[in-house]
Amino acid sequence: MYTNKIKTGLAAFGMSGQIFHAPFITTHPAFELTAIVERSKELSKERYPSAKIVRSFEELIAMDELELVVVNTPDSTHFDYARRALEAGMHVIVEKPFTSTYAEGELLVALARAKGLMLSVYQNRRWDSDFLTVKQILSEGKLGRLVEFESTYPRYRNFIKFGTWKETGEMGGGLTYNLGAHLLDQAVQLFGVPEAVFADIAILRDGGQVDDYFVIHWLRPSKAPDVKVTLKASYLMCEPEPRFVLHGTEGSFVKRGMDPQEAALNAGRMPDTPDWGVEDESIWGLLHTEKSECRYPSVPGNYGGFYDEVYRHLRLAEPLSTDAAGVLPVIRLIEAAWESSRKGEVVYL
């Protein structure tokens, strides 16, 4: 059925490559994991022996047989690596955050269009179980008119993990560009781009070098101007706050716990195992309306939906929801949040 497989190269085999990309590429029948960049190690050989190990990004994009390259390297390299892959005539998936600046993102979008190539951003958490459940609740109008939406990524690590670029800021990192890219993208999917933002971004942990806390308030999102939107993340939530809190004119929905896919991948499970992405009933959200109060069944998550969309776009010419042009506003929002935090004032887009 899939004779013309999408030959794919991974630009790195760190946590992102091992957990979020290789398992979904290799379990989708339309893809072939053809090559992996490992500069000195050979960690991929045991699990993916058919994939060629190459020692540099230059060697990767010189492979004529590749059709698609996944740029899953440190944040500061995204622009340059994506540009070089596009110039080499390859379709590209870029890990979030898409780029470090809005201007860089605009240049990449223009280059992809000029060359007629796909440029996608790996916003996999659109396929989180909890987010899909929130979308279902809103689409069915179970809360009446939504008035308040709060989305939080609770983390707890009260020490600095030294020796990683994500903690030093040397090659990007920081919570706002990292988890903020997911929270902002999900909110844009639901409510559109806001008119303005007001944000507080800070370093709370002793010895921290990058931001590990943020709260971002939205003013008048384009699709729902009256909804009060608050996005939050912190590395100092020993008692996790709810992942989602929604209040409407006819009820509320409160969701605790996290989508189970990342934990399953870290434990070595593959996406083609039974009951993939199914949440335990113990962390189903609470739906409380005027008429009833119940645990609302979570929609199963599936990050494989991202790669299925890529396949359908490249082979069947179907629309791509993660096209970089549509994700670009997220980078503008991150820049505006930083500006707001520095100035202590509302920033209009």
For each residue, the residues with C-beta under 8 A, 3 or more apart:
1: 29
2: 5 29 30
3:
4: 315
5: 2 29 30 31 32
6: 30 31 32 67 68 310 311 314 315
7: 32 34 65 66 67 68
8: 25 31 32 33 34 66 67 68 69 70
9: 34 35 36 37 54 60 61 63 66 68 69 70
10: 13 17 21 22 25 33 35 36 37 51 70 72
11: 17 37 57 60 69 70 71 72 73 81
12: 16 17 37 72 73
13: 10 17 18 22 36 37 38 41 43 44
14: 17 18 72
15: 18 19 20
16: 12 19 20 21 72 95
17: 10 11 12 13 14 20 21 22 36 44 70 72
18: 13 14 15 22 43 44
19: 15 16 23 262 265 266
20: 15 16 17 23 24 72 122 124 265 303
21: 10 16 17 24 25 70 72 122
22: 10 13 17 18 25 26 33 36 44 47 48
23: 19 20 26 27 265 270 271
24: 20 21 27 28 271 303 304 306 307
25: 8 10 21 22 28 31 32 33 70 307
26: 22 23 31 33 48
27: 23 24 270 271 272 304
28: 24 25 31 304 307 308 311
29: 1 2 5
30: 2 5 6 311 315
31: 5 6 8 25 26 28 307 311
32: 5 6 7 8 25
33: 8 10 22 25 26 36 48 50 51
34: 7 8 9 51 52 63 65 66
35: 9 10 51 52 53 54 60 63 66
36: 9 10 13 17 22 33 44 48 51 52 53 54
37: 9 10 11 12 13 53 54 55 56 57 59 60
38: 13 41 42 43 44 53 54 55
39: 55 56
40: 55
41: 13 38
42: 38 45 53
43: 13 18 38 46
44: 13 17 18 22 36 38 47 48 51 53
45: 42 48 49 53
46: 43 49
47: 22 44
48: 22 26 33 36 44 45 51
49: 45 46
50: 33
51: 10 33 34 35 36 44 48
52: 34 35 36
53: 35 36 37 38 42 44 45
54: 9 35 36 37 38 59 60 63
55: 37 38 39 40 59
56: 37 39 59 60
57: 11 37 60 61 73 81 84
58: 61 62
59: 37 54 55 56 62 63
60: 9 11 35 37 54 56 57 63 66 69
61: 9 57 58 66 69 84 85 88 90
62: 58 59 88
63: 9 34 35 54 59 60 66
64:
65: 7 34
66: 7 8 9 34 35 60 61 63 69 90
67: 6 7 8 90 91 314
68: 6 7 8 9 90 91 92 93 118 310 314
69: 8 9 11 60 61 66 85 90 91 92 93
70: 8 9 10 11 17 21 25 92 93 95 122
71: 11 77 78 81 82 85 92 93 94 95
72: 10 11 12 14 16 17 20 21 95 122
73: 11 12 57 77 78 81 95
74: 77 165 171 172 173
75: 78 97 100 171 172 173 177
76: 100 170 171 172
77: 71 73 74 80 81 171
78: 71 73 75 81 82 94 95 97 98 99 100
79: 82 83 99 100 104 105 107 108
80: 77 83 84
81: 11 57 71 73 77 78 84 85
82: 71 78 79 85 86 92 94 99 108 119
83: 79 80 86 87 107 108 111
84: 57 61 80 81 87 88
85: 61 69 71 81 82 88 90 92
86: 82 83 89 90 92 108 111 112 115 117 119
87: 83 84 111 115
88: 61 62 84 85
89: 86 115 117
90: 61 66 67 68 69 85 86 117
91: 67 68 69 117 118 119 120 314
92: 68 69 70 71 82 85 86 112 117 118 119 120
93: 68 69 70 71 120 121 122 310
94: 71 78 82 98 99 108 119 120 121 122 324
95: 16 70 71 72 73 78 121 122
96: 121 122 123 181 182 185 327 330
97: 75 78 100 172 177 178 181 330 331 334
98: 78 94 105 108 121 181 324 327 328 330 331
99: 78 79 82 94 102 104 105 108 331
100: 75 76 78 79 97 104 172 177 331
101: 104 105 331 335
102: 99 105 106 328 331 332 335
103: 106 107
104: 79 99 100 101 107 108
105: 79 98 99 101 102 108 109 324 328 331
106: 102 103 109 110 328
107: 79 83 103 104 110 111
108: 79 82 83 86 94 98 99 104 105 111 112 119 324
109: 105 106 112 113 119 324 325 328
110: 106 107 113 114
111: 83 86 87 107 108 114 115
112: 86 92 108 109 115 117 118 119 324
113: 109 110 116
114: 110 111
115: 86 87 89 111 112
116: 113
117: 86 89 90 91 92 112
118: 68 91 92 112 310 313 314 320 323
119: 82 86 91 92 94 108 109 112 323 324 325
120: 91 92 93 94 310 313 320 322 323 324
121: 93 94 95 96 98 322 324 327
122: 20 21 70 72 93 94 95 96 306 322
123: 96 126 181 182 185 306 322 327
124: 20 127 303 306
125: 128 131 182 185 186 259
126: 123 131 185 186 189 305 306 321 322
127: 124 131 132 277 301 302 303 304 305 306
128: 125 131 132 259 261 301
129: 132 133 259 260 261 277 278 279 298 299 300 301
130: 133 134 243 244 255 257 258 259 279 285 298 301
131: 125 126 127 128 134 135 186 259
132: 127 128 129 135 136 298 299 300 301
133: 129 130 136 137 255 285 296 298 299
134: 130 131 137 138 190 244 246 253 255
135: 131 132 138 139 189 190
136: 132 133 139 140 299
137: 133 134 140 142 143 246 253 287 296
138: 134 135 141 142 143 146 190 246
139: 135 136
140: 136 137
141: 138 144
142: 137 138 248 250 251 253 287 289
143: 137 138 146 246 247 248 249 250 251 252 253 289
144: 141 248 249 250 251
145: 226 248 249 250
146: 138 143 149 224 227 246 247 248
147: 226 227 228 247 248 249
148: 227 228 230 245 246 247
149: 146 187 190 191 227 228 229 230 244 245 246
150: 229 230 231 232 242 244 245 246
151: 183 186 187 229 230 231 232 243 244
152: 231 232 233 241 242 243 244 245
153: 179 182 183 232 233 243
154: 233 234 237 240 241 243
155: 179 233 234 235 237
156: 235 236 237 238 240
157: 161 205 235
158: 205 235 236 238
159: 205
160: 167 205 206 207 208 209
161: 157 164 166 167
162: 167
163: 167
164: 161 167 168 173
165: 74 168 169 170 171 172 173
166: 161 172 173 174 178 210
167: 160 161 162 163 164 173 208 209 210
168: 164 165 171 173 209 210
169: 165 172 173 174 209 210
170: 76 165 173
171: 74 75 76 77 165 168
172: 74 75 76 97 100 165 166 169 177
173: 74 75 164 165 166 167 168 169 170 177 178 210
174: 166 169 177 178 210 211 212
175: 178 179 180 210 211 212 213 214 233 234 235
176: 179 180 201 211 214 334 337 338
177: 75 97 100 172 173 174 180 181 334
178: 97 166 173 174 175 181
179: 153 155 175 176 182 183 233
180: 175 176 177 183 184 214 216 231 233 334 337
181: 96 97 98 123 177 178 184 185 330 334
182: 96 123 125 153 179 185 186
183: 151 153 179 180 186 187 216 231 232 233
184: 180 181 187 188 216 231 330 333 334
185: 96 123 125 126 181 182 188 189 327 330
186: 125 126 131 151 182 183 189 190
187: 149 151 183 184 190 191 218 221 229 231
188: 184 185 191 192 193 329 330 333
189: 126 135 185 186
190: 134 135 138 149 186 187 223 224
191: 149 187 188 194 218 221 222 223 224 227 229
192: 188 221 222 223 224
193: 188 221 222 329 333 349
194: 191 197 218 219 220 221 222 229 333 349
195: 219 220 221 222 225 348 349
196: 218 219 220 336 346 347 348 349
197: 194 216 217 218 219 333 336 337 340 346 347 349
198: 216 217 219 340 345 346 347
199: 214 215 216 217 336 337 338 340 341 347
200: 213 214 215 341
201: 176 211 213 214 337 338 341
202: 211 212 213 214 341
203: 208 209 210 211 212 213
204: 208 212 213 234 235 236
205: 157 158 159 160 208 212 235 236
206: 160
207: 160
208: 160 167 203 204 205 211 212
209: 160 167 168 169 203
210: 166 167 168 169 173 174 175 203
211: 174 175 176 201 202 203 208 214
212: 174 175 202 203 204 205 208 234 235 236
213: 175 200 201 202 203 204 233 234 235 236
214: 175 176 180 199 200 201 202 211 231 232 233 234 337 341
215: 199 200 230 231 232
216: 180 183 184 197 198 199 230 231 232 333 337
217: 197 198 199 228 229 230
218: 187 191 194 196 197 221 228 229 230 231
219: 194 195 196 197 198 346
220: 194 195 196 225
221: 187 191 192 193 194 195 218 224 225 227 229
222: 191 192 193 194 195 225
223: 190 191 192
224: 146 190 191 192 221 227
225: 195 220 221 222
226: 145 147
227: 146 147 148 149 191 221 224
228: 147 148 149 217 218
229: 149 150 151 187 191 194 217 218 221
230: 148 149 150 151 215 216 217 218
231: 150 151 152 180 183 184 187 214 215 216 218
232: 150 151 152 153 183 214 215 216 241
233: 152 153 154 155 175 179 180 183 213 214
234: 154 155 175 204 212 213 214 237
235: 155 156 157 158 175 204 205 212 213
236: 156 158 204 205 212 213
237: 154 155 156 234 240 241
238: 156 158
239:
240: 154 156 237 243 256
241: 152 154 232 237
242: 150 152 245 254 255 256
243: 130 151 152 153 154 240 255 256 257 258
244: 130 134 149 150 151 152 253 254 255 285
245: 148 149 150 152 242 252 253 254 255
246: 134 137 138 143 146 148 149 150 252 253 254
247: 143 146 147 148 252
248: 142 143 144 145 146 147 251 252
249: 143 144 145 147
250: 142 143 144 145 289 290
251: 142 143 144 248 287 288 289 290
252: 143 245 246 247 248 286 287 288 289
253: 134 137 142 143 244 245 246 285 286 287 288 296
254: 242 244 245 246 285 286 288
255: 130 133 134 242 243 244 245 283 285 286
256: 240 242 243 283 285
257: 130 243 279 282 283
258: 130 243 262 263 283
259: 125 128 129 130 131 262 277 279 301
260: 129 263 264 277 278 279 280 301
261: 128 129 264 265 271 276 277 301 302 303
262: 19 258 259 265 266
263: 258 260 266 267
264: 260 261 267 269 273 276
265: 19 20 23 261 262 268 269 271
266: 19 262 263
267: 263 264
268: 265
269: 264 265 273 276
270: 23 27 273
271: 23 24 27 261 265 276 302 303 304
272: 27 276
273: 264 269 270 276
274:
275: 278 300
276: 261 264 269 271 272 273 300 302 304
277: 127 129 259 260 261 300 301 302 303
278: 129 260 275 298 300
279: 129 130 257 259 260 283 284 298 300 301
280: 260 283
281: 284 295 297
282: 257
283: 255 256 257 258 279 280 298
284: 279 281 295 296 297 298
285: 130 133 244 253 254 255 256 295 296 298
286: 252 253 254 255 293 294 295 296
287: 137 142 251 252 253 292 293 294 295 296
288: 251 252 253 254 292 293
289: 142 143 250 251 252 292 293
290: 250 251
291:
292: 287 288 289
293: 286 287 288 289
294: 286 287
295: 281 284 285 286 287
296: 133 137 253 284 285 286 287
297: 281 284
298: 129 130 132 133 278 279 283 284 285
299: 129 132 133 136
300: 129 132 275 276 277 278 279
301: 127 128 129 130 132 259 260 261 277 279
302: 127 261 271 276 277 305
303: 20 24 124 127 261 271 277 306 307
304: 24 27 28 127 271 276 307 308
305: 126 127 302 308 309
306: 24 122 123 124 126 127 303 309 310 322
307: 24 25 28 31 303 304 310 311
308: 28 304 305 311 312
309: 305 306 312 313 318 320 321 322
310: 6 68 93 118 120 306 307 313 314 320 322
311: 6 28 30 31 307 308 314 315 316
312: 308 309 315 316 318
313: 118 120 309 310 316 317 318 319 320
314: 6 67 68 91 118 310 311
315: 4 6 30 311 312
316: 311 312 313
317: 313
318: 309 312 313
319: 313
320: 118 120 309 310 313 323
321: 126 309 326
322: 120 121 122 123 126 306 309 310 326 327
323: 118 119 120 320 326 327
324: 94 98 105 108 109 112 119 120 121 327 328
325: 109 119 328
326: 321 322 323 329
327: 96 98 121 123 185 322 323 324 330 331
328: 98 102 105 106 109 324 325 331 332
329: 188 193 326 332 333
330: 96 97 98 181 184 185 188 327 333 334
331: 97 98 99 100 101 102 105 327 328 334 335
332: 102 328 329 335 336 349
333: 184 188 193 194 197 216 329 330 336 337 349
334: 97 176 177 180 181 184 330 331 337 338
335: 101 102 331 332 338 339
336: 196 197 199 332 333 339 340 347 349
337: 176 180 197 199 201 214 216 333 334 340 341 347
338: 176 199 201 334 335 341 342
339: 335 336 342 343 347
340: 197 198 199 336 337 343 344 345 346 347
341: 199 200 201 202 214 337 338 344
342: 338 339
343: 339 340 347
344: 340 341
345: 198 340
346: 196 197 198 219 340
347: 196 197 198 199 336 337 339 340 343
348: 195 196
349: 193 194 195 196 197 332 333 336
